[in-house]
Amino acid sequence: MIDSDFINSSIPDVVWITLQERLESGLPNNYIVISDTGDGSYVVLNCIECDEDKIMIWTPGINDPNTSFDRYYSDFETFFYDQIVNLI
């Protein structure tokens, strides 16, 4: 998060990009954008699932939820650890 003005913000503000994608691309409300893949897709956190499939790759523009989401990481901790390790 950058600041509390979510409407007039921009990337890399996770609240702003999540709200934008919900409005413009139909991102379901139970997902929060946490990263991008560099190819137009986003890494999203599933805020409903507790046991598996917490981190997904979401491709905007695909209307079928069965094909617009791909499993990426089963938990946030492993995803976050891998992001840190890749930066070092």
C-alpha positions in Angstrom: 0.0 0.0 0.0 1.3 3.5 -0.8 -1.3 5.8 0.9 -4.9 5.9 1.8 -6.1 7.5 -1.4 -7.0 4.3 -3.1 -9.1 5.8 -5.9 -6.4 8.2 -7.2 -3.4 5.9 -6.6 -1.6 3.6 -9.1 0.6 0.6 -9.2 2.3 -0.7 -7.0 -0.7 0.0 -4.6 -2.3 -3.5 -4.1 -5.6 -2.0 -3.0 -5.8 0.2 -6.1 -4.9 -2.5 -8.6 -7.3 -5.0 -6.9 -10.2 -2.4 -7.1 -9.3 -1.6 -10.7 -9.2 -5.2 -11.7 -12.5 -5.9 -10.0 -14.2 -3.0 -11.8 -12.5 -3.4 -15.2 -11.8 -7.2 -15.5 -14.2 -8.9 -13.2 -11.8 -10.1 -10.6 -13.9 -11.9 -8.0 -14.2 -10.2 -4.6 -12.5 -13.0 -2.7 -9.1 -12.3 -4.4 -6.5 -9.6 -3.8 -3.8 -8.9 -6.4 -0.4 -9.3 -4.7 2.0 -9.3 -7.7 2.1 -9.4 -11.5 3.7 -12.0 -13.7 4.9 -9.5 -16.4 2.8 -11.0 -19.1 -0.6 -9.5 -18.3 -1.6 -12.0 -15.6 -1.6 -11.4 -11.9 -0.6 -13.3 -8.8 -3.7 -13.2 -6.5 -4.3 -14.2 -2.9 -7.5 -16.2 -2.4 -9.0 -14.9 0.9 -11.6 -17.7 1.2 -9.7 -20.9 0.8 -8.0 -22.0 4.1 -6.3 -25.2 3.2 -5.1 -25.1 -0.3 -4.8 -23.0 -3.5 -4.2 -19.8 -1.6 -2.0 -18.3 -4.3 -3.3 -18.4 -7.9 -2.3 -16.9 -11.2 -5.3 -15.0 -12.7 -5.5 -14.1 -16.3 -7.9 -11.1 -16.9 -10.2 -11.4 -20.0 -11.0 -15.0 -19.6 -14.6 -15.3 -18.4 -14.5 -18.9 -17.3 -13.2 -19.1 -13.7 -12.1 -22.7 -14.4 -9.6 -21.6 -17.0 -8.8 -18.0 -15.8 -7.2 -19.2 -12.6 -4.2 -21.5 -12.3 -2.7 -23.0 -9.1 0.5 -21.3 -8.1 1.3 -21.9 -4.4 -0.7 -23.6 -1.8 0.3 -21.1 0.9 1.4 -17.5 1.2 4.4 -18.3 3.4 6.1 -20.4 0.7 5.3 -17.8 -2.0 6.7 -15.0 0.1 9.8 -16.9 1.0 10.5 -17.7 -2.6 10.0 -14.0 -3.6 12.6 -13.0 -1.0 15.1 -15.7 -2.0 14.8 -14.6 -5.6 15.6 -11.0 -4.7 18.8 -12.0 -2.8 
